[in-house]
Amino acid sequence: MYRTTKLLSRSVRVAYPPTAGSLVLRTELDWDKDVEPTSVTPEGISTFEVQAYHPFLYFKPCLFQNGTFHWAKGGNQLLIYARARCSRPRIVESKVITGEKRPYSDPKKYG
């Protein structure tokens, strides 16, 4: 995996109905570790600060609802740190809820 010498940080905002449960992110750094939001608006916009020593990182929104964990449907999202405009947050509309056992895709499989 590519590495940088500097720790990079980027904001990700995920839109999901606020009454549906609580959102977290999971990343390719550890698909079993939750990244908690730094803030959540009343409208359901969750903001996450994602840090890594990599120029890009795959992530996926997840939902805790009624004690059950759910992955977002679809492929992994790509967060690119090494862009001139990377100070702008990445905004994602999440379609969460899936019963897949391994819902994240392996980027090596497609590369």
N, C-alpha and C positions, 0 to 999 in steps of 0.2 A: 504494500500500500504506500502511496506517495506520502511524504512527510515534509513539513516546513520547519524552519528553526524557530518561528514565532507562533505563539498561541493565537489563533484567529477566532473571532467571535462574530456571530450574525444573529439577528432577530428573525424569528419565524412567527407569524400570526396565523392561527387556525380558527376558522369560522365554523361553529356548530351550535345548534340550539342549546341555550343555557340550561334548560330543564331536563335535558337528556342524560346527564351524568357529568363526570369530570374527565377532562382530556389530559393525556400525557403524550410525549413523543418517545419513540424508540429509535435508536440509530445503529448503523452498522458497527460502531465501536463496541456495542454490547446489546444485542437484540433482546436481552432479558432485563435490561436496566431502564427504569423510567426516568425521563427528563421532565420535571415538574414545571408548570407555567410560572413565570415571574409575576404575571397579572392576568386577571380575567374581568372583562367588562360585563355589565348587566345584559348587554345584547348577545353575549356568547362568544366574544373574540378573546381567545387565549393567546398570550404572548409568551414565547419561549426564547431564552438566550442559549444558543448552541455553540459550544467552544470545541475546537479541535486543532491539532497540528497537521492538518491536511488541507489542500486547496479546494476539495469538495468532499461531500459526505452524503450518503443515502440515509433517509429517515422515513418514518411512517407514523402518522397520528394514530392514537389508540384511545379507547373509551372505557372507563369503569362505569358500569351501570347496574344498579341493584346487586352489587357484590360480584358481578361477572365482568371479565376482561374481554374486550372486543378489538380486533384490528381493523384499520381502514380498508375498504375494498380497493382493488386495483393495485398497480405496481408501486414500487418505492418512489419517493420524491427525491429529487436531487437538489442539494443545497450547495451553491457555488460561492466560495469565499473570495476567490481571486479575481473579482470584477471591480472595475472602477467605481461602480455605483453600489458596492456591497454594503454601504451604510444604510441603504433603504431596506426595510424588512421584507422578507419573502412572505407572501400572503397565499394561504391554501384554504380552499373550501373542502371540508372533509366529508366523505361519504363512509361513515364508520358503520360497523356491525357486519361481522362475517364469522363463520364458524370454521375457517380454515385452520389446519393444524400448524402449517408453516406458511403464514401469509406473506412473509417478505420474500422477495425474489433474490436470487444469488447473482450479483452483477457479473461475476466471473463467467457464469454460464452463457451470457450474451456478448461478452467482450472478446 
